[in-house]
Amino acid sequence: MMRKTARSQYLTPNIQYLASFVFSFVLLVVFSGRFASKINAQTFSLNPSSATKTVGAEFTVDLNIDTAGKAVAGADVKMTFDADILEVVKVEKGDFFSEGTGVIGNGTLYIPGYFGANEPFATKTGSGKVATLTLKGKKSGSSTLAFVCTAQTNDTNIVDANAADIVNCSGTRNGTYTFSGSGESAASATTTTATPTPKIPVSGVTLPTFATFGAGVLLTIFGLAIIF
């Protein structure tokens, strides 16, 4: 009896140590997986994310997407900015999606990306350019070009083949652009002759046009219907 008791006392610390090790290992695996999923989440980014320019001087900023290995069918981006300081001159389609045209509002910007009617259920994986923005400063100051992203379907989204929004809002970073210098008067002159801001498309007209583009694109179009 004495030998058995001594042996039991000898094994107990080892068992406790092993159990503690296994528990710690499980926690490490779980939290590592969660951390990795945050790092590899689907996001948008601006390049450059900051710049200092002379008032009136045009420059370009790329709007990029990273799907983090997920196949996506479409995306849309809603952004806001200080229209008194920053002007979005034009939006040019990038090479990630085959279709998409920017809609410039007064202090708002909407950019969809999707695949055309000849590829209705197409998806794409990887990273690339959704659009190139041409910007310029209207007067001295600083403006943030901010993503409106709240995990709702009426703002910034990345849509998978099942029409699920998989964007990681916390991983999407804004851009900040600062303007100063003597170009302010030239910018004012340009403003007086600027062409009118394009009207926002009426959702009742655009929705039937894109209805055959695939399930993922439908979410993008519904987002456009209530963004502005």
BASE-783099 format. One record per residue: residue number from 1; residue in one letter; x, y, z of N, C-alpha, C, O, CB in turn. Coordinates in steps of 0.05 Angstrom, whole numbers. Glycine has a CB too. Layout:
<pts>
   i aa    nxx    nyy    nzz   caxx   cayy   cazz    cxx    cyy    czz    oxx    oyy    ozz   cbxx   cbyy   cbzz
 NUM  a      X      Y      Z      X      Y      Z      X      Y      Z      X      Y      Z      X      Y      Z
...
</pts>
This chain:
<pts>
   i aa    nxx    nyy    nzz   caxx   cayy   cazz    cxx    cyy    czz    oxx    oyy    ozz   cbxx   cbyy   cbzz
   1  m     17    -24      0      0      0      0     17     25      0     11     44    -14    -19      0     24
   2  m     39     24     15     56     47     16     69     52    -11     72     76    -19     78     43     38
   3  r     77     31    -25     90     34    -51     70     46    -71     77     63    -87    101      7    -61
   4  k     45     36    -71     25     46    -90     19     75    -85     16     91   -104     -1     30    -88
   5  t     17     83    -60     11    111    -53     33    129    -62     28    151    -73      6    114    -23
   6  a     58    120    -58     81    137    -66     82    140    -96     88    161   -106    107    124    -56
   7  r     75    118   -110     76    120   -140     54    139   -150     59    154   -168     72     92   -152
   8  s     30    138   -137      9    156   -145     16    185   -140     10    202   -156    -17    149   -129
   9  q     30    190   -117     39    217   -112     60    226   -132     61    250   -138     50    219    -83
  10  y     76    207   -142     97    214   -161     85    221   -188     95    239   -202    117    191   -164
  11  l     63    206   -197     52    210   -223     34    234   -225     32    247   -246     36    185   -231
  12  t     22    242   -202      2    264   -203     14    290   -214      1    302   -231     -9    268   -175
  13  p     37    299   -205     48    324   -217     53    322   -247     49    341   -261     74    331   -203
  14  n     62    299   -256     67    295   -285     41    298   -301     40    310   -322     80    268   -290
  15  i     20    285   -290     -6    287   -304    -16    316   -304    -27    325   -324    -27    269   -290
  16  q    -13    330   -282    -21    358   -281     -5    375   -300    -16    392   -314    -18    369   -252
  17  y     21    369   -302     38    384   -321     29    379   -350     28    397   -366     67    376   -317
  18  l     23    353   -356     15    346   -383    -12    359   -390    -15    370   -412     12    316   -386
  19  a    -30    359   -371    -57    372   -376    -54    402   -380    -67    413   -398    -75    366   -352
  20  s    -36    414   -364    -31    443   -368    -19    449   -395    -26    469   -407    -13    453   -345
  21  f     -1    432   -403     12    436   -429     -8    433   -452     -8    450   -470     35    415   -433
  22  v    -25    413   -451    -45    408   -472    -64    432   -473    -71    441   -495    -60    382   -467
  23  f    -73    441   -450    -92    464   -448    -79    489   -460    -92    503   -476   -100    469   -419
  24  s    -54    494   -454    -40    517   -465    -37    515   -495    -39    535   -509    -13    521   -451
  25  f    -31    491   -504    -28    487   -533    -54    492   -548    -54    504   -569    -18    458   -539
  26  v    -76    482   -537   -102    487   -549   -108    517   -551   -118    526   -571   -124    472   -534
  27  l   -103    531   -529   -108    560   -529    -91    574   -550   -100    592   -564   -102    572   -501
  28  l    -66    565   -552    -48    577   -572    -58    573   -600    -58    592   -617    -20    565   -570
  29  v    -68    549   -606    -78    543   -633   -103    560   -639   -106    571   -660    -85    513   -636
  30  v   -121    562   -619   -146    577   -623   -141    606   -628   -151    617   -647   -164    573   -599
  31  f   -124    618   -611   -119    647   -614   -102    653   -637   -104    674   -649   -107    658   -588
  32  s    -84    635   -645    -68    639   -669    -85    639   -693    -81    654   -712    -46    617   -671
  33  g   -105    621   -694   -123    620   -716   -140    645   -719   -144    655   -741   -142    596   -714
  34  r   -149    656   -696   -164    680   -696   -147    704   -705   -156    721   -720   -176    686   -669
  35  f   -122    705   -696   -104    726   -703    -98    725   -733    -97    746   -746    -78    725   -687
  36  a    -93    701   -743    -87    698   -772   -111    706   -789   -107    718   -810    -79    669   -778
  37  s   -135    700   -779   -159    707   -795   -162    737   -797   -172    747   -817   -184    694   -783
  38  k   -154    751   -776   -155    781   -777   -135    792   -796   -141    810   -811   -151    792   -749
  39  i   -111    780   -796    -89    789   -813    -97    784   -843    -92    801   -860    -63    776   -807
  40  n   -109    761   -848   -114    753   -875   -142    759   -884   -152    748   -904   -109    723   -878
  41  a   -155    778   -871   -183    785   -878   -184    801   -904   -164    812   -913   -196    800   -855
  42  q   -208    802   -915   -213    815   -940   -215    846   -936   -232    855   -920   -238    805   -954
  43  t   -198    861   -949   -196    890   -943   -192    906   -968   -186    896   -990   -174    895   -924
  44  f   -196    933   -965   -188    953   -985   -166    970   -973   -162    971   -949   -213    970   -993
  45  s   -151    982   -991   -130   1000   -983   -126   1022  -1003   -133   1019  -1027   -103    985   -978
  46  l   -113   1044   -995   -107   1067  -1013    -77   1069  -1015    -63   1068   -995   -120   1093  -1002
  47  n    -67   1073  -1039    -38   1077  -1043    -33   1101  -1062    -41   1100  -1085    -26   1051  -1055
  48  p    -21   1122  -1051    -11   1125  -1024    -34   1131  -1005    -54   1142  -1012     10   1147  -1023
  49  s    -29   1124   -980    -50   1130   -959    -47   1158   -948    -65   1166   -933    -48   1109   -937
  50  s    -26   1171   -954    -22   1199   -945     -4   1213   -965     13   1201   -978    -11   1201   -916
  51  a     -8   1239   -968      9   1255   -986      5   1285   -979    -15   1293   -968      1   1250  -1015
  52  t     26   1300   -985     24   1330   -982     29   1341  -1010     50   1337  -1022     45   1340   -961
  53  k     10   1357  -1019     11   1368  -1047      5   1398  -1047     -6   1409  -1028     -9   1353  -1064
  54  t     13   1410  -1069      6   1438  -1073    -23   1441  -1082    -33   1424  -1097     25   1451  -1094
  55  v    -37   1461  -1072    -64   1465  -1080    -67   1467  -1110    -51   1482  -1123    -76   1491  -1066
  56  g    -86   1454  -1122    -90   1454  -1150    -75   1434  -1166    -81   1430  -1190    -83   1481  -1160
  57  a    -55   1421  -1154    -39   1400  -1169    -53   1373  -1167    -59   1364  -1146    -11   1399  -1157
  58  e    -58   1361  -1190    -71   1335  -1191    -51   1313  -1185    -28   1314  -1192    -84   1331  -1219
  59  f    -61   1292  -1172    -45   1268  -1166    -64   1244  -1165    -88   1247  -1163    -29   1271  -1139
  60  t    -52   1220  -1166    -69   1196  -1167    -65   1179  -1142    -44   1179  -1130    -62   1180  -1192
  61  v    -86   1166  -1135    -87   1147  -1112   -100   1121  -1122   -122   1122  -1134   -102   1159  -1087
  62  d    -88   1099  -1117    -99   1073  -1125   -116   1061  -1102   -109   1061  -1079    -77   1053  -1132
  63  l   -140   1052  -1110   -157   1038  -1091   -153   1008  -1097   -160    998  -1118   -188   1046  -1095
  64  n   -142    994  -1077   -135    966  -1080   -152    947  -1064   -163    956  -1043   -106    962  -1073
  65  i   -155    923  -1073   -170    902  -1058   -152    878  -1053   -134    872  -1069   -195    893  -1074
  66  d   -156    865  -1030   -142    840  -1024   -163    821  -1014   -175    825   -993   -119    845  -1002
  67  t   -167    799  -1028   -187    780  -1021   -177    759  -1001   -193    743   -991   -198    766  -1045
  68  a   -152    759   -995   -140    740   -975   -148    711   -981   -154    696   -963   -150    748   -947
  69  g   -146    704  -1006   -151    677  -1014   -180    669  -1019   -185    647  -1027   -140    659   -994
  70  k   -198    687  -1014   -226    682  -1019   -234    690  -1047   -224    710  -1058   -244    697   -999
  71  a   -252    674  -1060   -262    681  -1086   -285    701  -1083   -304    696  -1068   -272    655  -1101
  72  v   -283    723  -1097   -303    744  -1095   -316    749  -1122   -304    746  -1143   -290    770  -1084
  73  a   -342    756  -1121   -358    761  -1145   -362    791  -1151   -369    798  -1173   -385    748  -1142
  74  g   -357    807  -1131   -361    836  -1135   -354    851  -1110   -348    839  -1089   -390    842  -1142
  75  a   -354    877  -1112   -347    894  -1089   -358    922  -1094   -363    930  -1117   -317    895  -1084
  76  d   -363    937  -1073   -369    965  -1076   -357    980  -1053   -354    970  -1031   -399    970  -1078
  77  v   -350   1005  -1058   -337   1022  -1039   -352   1048  -1036   -357   1062  -1056   -307   1027  -1046
  78  k   -358   1056  -1012   -369   1082  -1007   -349   1098   -990   -339   1087   -970   -397   1081   -992
  79  m   -343   1122   -998   -323   1139   -984   -334   1167   -981   -352   1176   -996   -296   1140  -1000
  80  t   -324   1180   -960   -331   1208   -955   -306   1225   -953   -285   1214   -947   -348   1211   -930
  81  f   -308   1251   -959   -286   1269   -957   -296   1297   -953   -320   1303   -957   -268   1267   -983
  82  d   -278   1315   -946   -285   1344   -943   -285   1357   -970   -263   1363   -981   -265   1358   -923
  83  a   -308   1363   -981   -311   1374  -1008   -301   1403  -1009   -296   1413  -1031   -339   1372  -1017
  84  d   -298   1416   -987   -287   1443   -987   -257   1443   -992   -246   1463  -1001   -293   1457   -961
  85  i   -244   1421   -985   -214   1419   -987   -206   1401  -1010   -187   1407  -1025   -203   1410   -961
  86  l   -219   1378  -1013   -210   1358  -1032   -230   1355  -1055   -255   1356  -1050   -207   1331  -1018
  87  e   -220   1352  -1079   -237   1347  -1102   -229   1321  -1115   -205   1316  -1120   -235   1370  -1123
  88  v   -249   1304  -1120   -244   1279  -1136   -249   1287  -1165   -272   1291  -1173   -263   1256  -1126
  89  v   -228   1289  -1180   -230   1298  -1208   -242   1276  -1226   -260   1282  -1242   -202   1306  -1219
  90  k   -233   1252  -1223   -243   1230  -1240   -236   1203  -1227   -219   1202  -1210   -233   1231  -1269
  91  v   -250   1182  -1236   -246   1155  -1227   -242   1137  -1251   -259   1137  -1269   -269   1145  -1209
  92  e   -220   1123  -1252   -215   1105  -1275   -215   1076  -1264   -203   1070  -1243   -188   1111  -1288
  93  k   -227   1058  -1279   -230   1030  -1272   -202   1017  -1270   -185   1022  -1287   -248   1015  -1291
  94  g   -199   1000  -1250   -174    985  -1248   -175    958  -1263   -193    955  -1280   -168    979  -1219
  95  d   -157    940  -1257   -155    915  -1272   -165    891  -1256   -164    868  -1267   -127    911  -1279
  96  f   -175    895  -1232   -184    871  -1217   -211    861  -1227   -215    838  -1232   -186    878  -1187
  97  f   -230    879  -1229   -257    873  -1240   -258    883  -1269   -244    901  -1277   -279    885  -1223
  98  s   -276    870  -1284   -279    878  -1312   -297    902  -1317   -295    915  -1337   -289    855  -1329
  99  e   -314    908  -1297   -333    930  -1300   -333    947  -1274   -326    937  -1253   -361    920  -1306
 100  g   -342    972  -1277   -345    989  -1254   -339   1018  -1260   -318   1023  -1272   -327    980  -1231
 101  t   -356   1036  -1253   -353   1065  -1258   -358   1080  -1232   -378   1075  -1219   -371   1074  -1281
 102  g   -340   1098  -1226   -344   1114  -1201   -366   1135  -1204   -369   1146  -1226   -318   1127  -1194
 103  v   -380   1140  -1182   -400   1161  -1181   -391   1181  -1160   -389   1175  -1137   -429   1149  -1174
 104  i   -385   1206  -1169   -375   1226  -1152   -397   1245  -1143   -411   1257  -1160   -352   1243  -1166
 105  g   -401   1246  -1117   -421   1264  -1106   -408   1287  -1091   -384   1291  -1093   -440   1249  -1087
 106  n   -424   1303  -1077   -413   1326  -1061   -403   1316  -1034   -418   1314  -1015   -435   1347  -1058
 107  g   -378   1309  -1034   -366   1298  -1009   -369   1269  -1006   -363   1257   -985   -378   1312   -986
 108  t   -380   1255  -1027   -383   1226  -1026   -372   1214  -1052   -371   1227  -1073   -413   1219  -1022
 109  l   -364   1189  -1050   -353   1175  -1073   -363   1146  -1072   -360   1133  -1051   -322   1177  -1074
 110  y   -374   1136  -1094   -382   1108  -1096   -368   1095  -1119   -369   1105  -1141   -413   1107  -1099
 111  i   -356   1072  -1114   -341   1057  -1134   -350   1027  -1133   -343   1014  -1114   -310   1060  -1130
 112  p   -364   1017  -1153   -370    989  -1154   -350    974  -1171   -336    986  -1188   -398    985  -1166
 113  g   -348    948  -1167   -332    931  -1183   -346    904  -1187   -356    892  -1168   -304    926  -1171
 114  y   -348    895  -1212   -363    871  -1217   -353    860  -1244   -337    872  -1258   -394    876  -1217
 115  f   -364    837  -1252   -358    824  -1277   -381    828  -1297   -404    829  -1289   -351    794  -1273
 116  g   -374    829  -1323   -394    836  -1343   -414    815  -1349   -414    793  -1338   -380    843  -1368
 117  a   -433    822  -1367   -455    804  -1374   -445    778  -1387   -459    758  -1386   -475    818  -1392
 118  n   -422    779  -1400   -412    756  -1413   -398    736  -1394   -389    715  -1402   -392    764  -1435
 119  e   -396    743  -1369   -384    726  -1348   -401    728  -1322   -390    738  -1302   -354    734  -1343
 120  p   -426    720  -1323   -445    726  -1302   -438    714  -1274   -446    726  -1254   -472    717  -1309
 121  f   -424    692  -1273   -419    679  -1247   -389    678  -1242   -379    660  -1228   -431    651  -1246
 122  a   -374    696  -1253   -345    696  -1250   -337    705  -1222   -352    721  -1209   -332    715  -1270
 123  t   -315    694  -1212   -304    703  -1187   -274    706  -1191   -262    697  -1211   -310    682  -1164
 124  k   -261    719  -1172   -233    724  -1174   -220    724  -1146   -233    732  -1126   -227    751  -1188
 125  t   -196    714  -1145   -181    712  -1119   -155    727  -1122   -142    727  -1143   -176    682  -1112
 126  g   -147    740  -1100   -121    753  -1100   -123    782  -1092   -141    790  -1078   -108    750  -1126
 127  s   -104    798  -1102   -104    826  -1097   -100    841  -1123    -89    830  -1143    -81    834  -1077
 128  g   -109    866  -1124   -107    882  -1148   -119    909  -1145   -128    917  -1123   -119    867  -1171
 129  k   -120    924  -1167   -130    951  -1167   -159    952  -1175   -166    943  -1197   -113    969  -1185
 130  v   -176    963  -1158   -204    967  -1165   -208    992  -1182   -224    992  -1201   -222    969  -1139
 131  a   -193   1013  -1174   -196   1039  -1189   -172   1056  -1183   -158   1053  -1163   -222   1053  -1181
 132  t   -168   1076  -1201   -148   1097  -1197   -163   1123  -1194   -179   1131  -1212   -127   1098  -1220
 133  l   -159   1137  -1172   -172   1163  -1167   -153   1185  -1174   -130   1185  -1166   -181   1164  -1137
 134  t   -163   1205  -1188   -148   1230  -1192   -159   1251  -1173   -183   1258  -1174   -149   1239  -1222
 135  l   -142   1261  -1156   -150   1280  -1135   -135   1306  -1138   -114   1308  -1152   -145   1268  -1107
 136  k   -146   1327  -1126   -131   1352  -1123   -142   1368  -1100   -165   1365  -1092   -132   1369  -1149
 137  g   -125   1386  -1089   -134   1403  -1067   -147   1428  -1078   -137   1440  -1097   -111   1409  -1049
 138  k   -169   1437  -1065   -182   1461  -1073   -173   1485  -1057   -174   1508  -1067   -212   1458  -1069
 139  k   -164   1480  -1033   -152   1502  -1016   -135   1489   -995   -135   1465   -991   -175   1519  -1003
 140  s   -120   1505   -981   -102   1495   -960   -118   1481   -938   -139   1490   -930    -85   1518   -948
 141  g   -107   1459   -929   -120   1443   -908   -115   1414   -912    -99   1405   -928   -149   1449   -908
 142  s   -128   1398   -896   -125   1369   -896   -152   1355   -897   -171   1364   -884   -109   1359   -872
 143  s   -155   1335   -914   -180   1320   -916   -174   1290   -914   -155   1280   -926   -194   1327   -942
 144  t   -191   1276   -900   -190   1247   -899   -208   1236   -920   -232   1244   -922   -198   1237   -871
 145  l   -198   1217   -935   -215   1201   -954   -222   1176   -939   -206   1157   -937   -200   1196   -982
 146  a   -246   1175   -928   -253   1155   -909   -272   1134   -920   -292   1141   -933   -266   1168   -884
 147  f   -266   1109   -915   -284   1087   -922   -308   1087   -903   -305   1089   -879   -270   1060   -921
 148  v   -332   1085   -914   -356   1081   -898   -361   1051   -897   -370   1040   -917   -381   1097   -909
 149  c   -355   1039   -875   -355   1010   -873   -366   1002   -845   -352   1006   -825   -327    998   -878
 150  t   -390    991   -845   -403    984   -819   -413    956   -820   -430    948   -803   -425   1003   -813
 151  a   -404    939   -839   -414    912   -842   -443    911   -850   -456    890   -847   -410    896   -816
 152  q   -453    933   -861   -480    933   -872   -478    932   -903   -456    936   -914   -495    959   -864
 153  t   -500    925   -916   -499    922   -945   -503    948   -960   -503    948   -985   -521    903   -953
 154  n   -505    971   -946   -509    996   -960   -485   1014   -959   -487   1038   -963   -533   1010   -948
 155  d   -461   1002   -954   -437   1019   -954   -415   1004   -969   -418    996   -992   -428   1027   -925
 156  t   -392    999   -955   -370    985   -968   -372    955   -964   -376    946   -941   -343    996   -956
 157  n   -370    940   -986   -374    911   -985   -354    897  -1003   -345    907  -1023   -402    904   -992
 158  i   -348    872   -995   -335    853  -1013   -353    828  -1013   -358    817   -992   -305    846  -1004
 159  v   -362    820  -1037   -383    800  -1039   -372    774  -1050   -358    774  -1071   -406    811  -1057
 160  d   -377    752  -1037   -368    726  -1047   -389    714  -1066   -409    727  -1072   -362    707  -1024
 161  a   -384    690  -1075   -401    678  -1095   -429    671  -1085   -447    667  -1100   -388    652  -1105
 162  n   -432    671  -1058   -458    666  -1046   -473    691  -1037   -492    690  -1022   -454    648  -1022
 163  a   -463    714  -1047   -475    740  -1041   -472    748  -1012   -487    764  -1002   -504    740  -1048
 164  a   -452    736   -998   -446    743   -971   -425    766   -970   -406    765   -985   -437    719   -955
 165  d   -429    785   -952   -410    807   -949   -388    797   -931   -393    791   -907   -424    832   -937
 166  i   -363    796   -941   -340    786   -925   -319    807   -920   -297    800   -912   -328    762   -940
 167  v   -326    832   -923   -306    853   -919   -298    855   -889   -315    851   -872   -317    880   -929
 168  n   -273    861   -884   -264    865   -857   -261    895   -853   -240    907   -861   -237    850   -851
 169  c   -280    908   -841   -280    937   -838   -257    947   -821   -245    968   -827   -306    946   -826
 170  s   -250    932   -801   -228    941   -783   -201    940   -796   -183    954   -788   -228    924   -758
 171  g   -198    924   -818   -173    923   -832   -171    943   -855   -150    944   -868   -168    896   -842
 172  t   -192    958   -860   -192    977   -882   -184   1004   -872   -197   1015   -854   -220    978   -896
 173  r   -163   1016   -883   -152   1041   -873   -158   1065   -891   -158   1063   -915   -122   1038   -870
 174  n   -163   1088   -878   -169   1112   -893   -144   1125   -904   -122   1117   -897   -184   1132   -874
 175  g   -148   1145   -921   -125   1161   -931   -128   1190   -922   -151   1200   -919   -124   1159   -961
 176  t   -106   1203   -917   -106   1231   -909    -88   1247   -927    -65   1240   -932    -97   1234   -879
 177  y    -98   1269   -938    -83   1285   -958    -84   1314   -950   -105   1326   -943    -95   1281   -986
 178  t    -60   1326   -950    -56   1354   -941    -48   1371   -964    -33   1363   -982    -35   1355   -918
 179  f    -58   1396   -964    -53   1414   -986    -45   1442   -976    -55   1451   -955    -79   1417  -1004
 180  s    -26   1454   -990    -17   1481   -983     -4   1493  -1008      0   1480  -1028      3   1480   -959
 181  g      2   1519  -1006     17   1532  -1028      2   1552  -1043    -21   1558  -1037     28   1511  -1046
 182  s     15   1562  -1064      5   1585  -1079    -14   1576  -1101    -24   1594  -1116     27   1600  -1091
 183  g    -20   1551  -1104    -38   1542  -1125    -67   1546  -1118    -85   1538  -1134    -33   1513  -1131
 184  e    -73   1559  -1095   -100   1562  -1086   -117   1578  -1105   -140   1571  -1110   -100   1574  -1059
 185  s   -106   1600  -1116   -121   1618  -1133   -128   1603  -1159   -150   1607  -1170   -106   1643  -1139
 186  a   -109   1588  -1170   -113   1573  -1194   -135   1552  -1190   -152   1547  -1208    -88   1559  -1203
 187  a   -136   1540  -1167   -156   1520  -1161   -184   1533  -1161   -203   1521  -1170   -151   1506  -1134
 188  s   -186   1557  -1150   -211   1571  -1149   -221   1578  -1177   -245   1575  -1183   -209   1597  -1133
 189  a   -202   1586  -1195   -210   1592  -1222   -220   1567  -1236   -240   1568  -1252   -187   1604  -1238
 190  t   -208   1544  -1231   -216   1519  -1243   -244   1512  -1234   -260   1501  -1250   -196   1497  -1237
 191  t   -250   1517  -1209   -275   1509  -1198   -298   1524  -1212   -320   1512  -1216   -276   1515  -1168
 192  t   -294   1549  -1220   -316   1564  -1232   -323   1553  -1260   -346   1558  -1269   -308   1593  -1235
 193  t   -305   1539  -1273   -311   1528  -1299   -314   1498  -1299   -316   1485  -1321   -289   1536  -1318
 194  a   -315   1486  -1276   -317   1457  -1274   -343   1447  -1285   -364   1460  -1284   -314   1447  -1245
 195  t   -343   1423  -1297   -367   1411  -1307   -384   1401  -1284   -374   1395  -1262   -360   1387  -1326
 196  p   -411   1401  -1288   -429   1393  -1266   -423   1364  -1256   -414   1347  -1272   -458   1395  -1274
 197  t   -428   1360  -1231   -425   1333  -1220   -445   1314  -1232   -469   1321  -1233   -428   1333  -1189
 198  p   -437   1290  -1241   -456   1271  -1254   -478   1264  -1234   -474   1261  -1210   -442   1246  -1263
 199  k   -502   1261  -1245   -525   1253  -1228   -522   1224  -1220   -511   1207  -1235   -551   1258  -1243
 200  i   -532   1218  -1196   -531   1191  -1186   -551   1174  -1202   -574   1182  -1206   -537   1190  -1156
 201  p   -543   1150  -1211   -562   1133  -1226   -586   1126  -1209   -584   1122  -1185   -548   1108  -1235
 202  v   -609   1125  -1222   -634   1117  -1208   -634   1087  -1205   -632   1072  -1225   -659   1127  -1224
 203  s   -638   1077  -1180   -635   1049  -1175   -656   1032  -1191   -649   1010  -1199   -637   1043  -1146
 204  g   -679   1042  -1194   -700   1027  -1208   -693   1022  -1237   -703   1003  -1249   -726   1042  -1207
 205  v   -675   1038  -1249   -666   1033  -1276   -642   1015  -1277   -640    998  -1295   -660   1060  -1290
 206  t   -624   1018  -1259   -599   1003  -1260   -602    974  -1251   -589    957  -1262   -578   1016  -1243
 207  l   -620    969  -1233   -623    942  -1222   -630    921  -1243   -617    900  -1243   -643    942  -1200
 208  p   -650    925  -1260   -656    904  -1280   -633    900  -1299   -629    878  -1309   -681    912  -1295
 209  t   -617    921  -1305   -595    918  -1323   -575    898  -1313   -563    883  -1329   -582    945  -1327
 210  f   -570    898  -1287   -549    881  -1276   -560    856  -1263   -545    841  -1251   -533    897  -1255
 211  a   -585    851  -1266   -597    828  -1252   -586    801  -1260   -587    782  -1244   -627    828  -1256
 212  t   -575    799  -1284   -564    774  -1293   -534    771  -1288   -522    752  -1298   -570    770  -1322
 213  f   -522    789  -1274   -493    788  -1271   -484    768  -1250   -460    764  -1248   -483    815  -1264
 214  g   -502    756  -1235   -494    737  -1214   -502    747  -1187   -507    770  -1182   -464    733  -1215
 215  a   -503    727  -1168   -513    733  -1141   -496    754  -1127   -507    771  -1113   -515    708  -1125
 216  g   -470    752  -1130   -453    771  -1116   -457    800  -1124   -456    817  -1107   -424    764  -1121
 217  v   -463    805  -1150   -466    832  -1159   -492    844  -1150   -494    869  -1147   -465    833  -1189
 218  l   -512    828  -1145   -538    839  -1135   -534    854  -1109   -547    875  -1106   -558    816  -1131
 219  l   -517    845  -1091   -513    859  -1066   -500    886  -1072   -506    905  -1059   -495    842  -1048
 220  t   -482    887  -1091   -469    912  -1099   -489    932  -1109   -489    955  -1101   -448    907  -1120
 221  i   -508    923  -1126   -527    941  -1137   -547    951  -1116   -555    974  -1116   -542    928  -1160
 222  f   -556    933  -1098   -573    941  -1076   -559    962  -1059   -572    980  -1048   -582    917  -1060
 223  g   -533    959  -1055   -518    979  -1040   -520   1006  -1053   -523   1026  -1039   -490    970  -1037
 224  l   -517   1007  -1080   -518   1032  -1094   -546   1045  -1091   -548   1070  -1091   -512   1028  -1123
 225  a   -567   1029  -1089   -594   1040  -1089   -599   1058  -1065   -616   1075  -1067   -613   1017  -1089
 226  i   -585   1053  -1043   -591   1069  -1019   -566   1083  -1007   -567   1092   -984   -603   1051   -998
 227  i   -545   1084  -1023   -521   1097  -1012   -524   1127  -1010   -517   1139   -990   -497   1090  -1029
 228  f   -534   1140  -1031   -536   1169  -1032   -564   1179  -1024   -569   1203  -1023   -528   1180  -1059
</pts>
